[in-house]
Amino acid sequence: KRLLKPETVKSMTTNHLSKEVGWVKFGDEVREGVGFGYGFNVRDKMSAWDPDGRVGEYGWGGAASTHYWVSPKDDLAVVTLEQIMPYSFMTEFKIKGLIFDAIVD
């Protein structure tokens, strides 16, 4: 059963940060190509920050390095659960390329 209209999901997963605000920052690290929708970080463009990401993907990370991301283009959702402090993207970065390389179109 559908809970949200497609237009609602599109709005939730669209970057709503203005160009004046810029990209997402985590401490001193600028995550070029990543903005915020309503409840998600969203990928607007490719960048060196996450070279294996996909434009249009969205997701979130938790305080102790848990992550999930969704790639609508690939009909894919990934969840990684680990408890590492301080927060780190390393597991996501290491497996993302492997996962996308394994997808056969």
Residue, then its C-alpha position, 0 to 999 in steps of 0.5 A: k500500500r502506498l503511503l506517500k505520493p510520488e511527488t512527496v517522495k521527490s520533494m523529500t529527496t531533493n536538495h533544498l539548500s540554496k547555493e548561498v548555503g553551499w554543500v553539507k559540511f561535517g566539521d571542516e570537511v565539505r561534502e561537495g555534491v551533497g545537500f539536504g532534502y526533508g529528512f535525508n542527505v541527497r546527492d546532487k552531483m558527483s565529486a571527489w568526496d564520494p567518487d562511487g556515489r550516484v547522483g540522486e542517491y539519498g540516505w543518512g548516517g548515525a552517530a556511531s557510524t551506522h549508515y544507509w543509502v538508497s539509489p533509486k536509479d539502481d533500485l537499491a537500498v543498503v544498510t551498514l550497522e557498526q558502532i565506531m566512534p568517532y563517526s566514520f564513512m570508511t565502511e560505506f566508502k569501501i563497500k559502495g564501489l564494490i556494490f555498484d560494480a557488481i550490478v549488472d544492467 
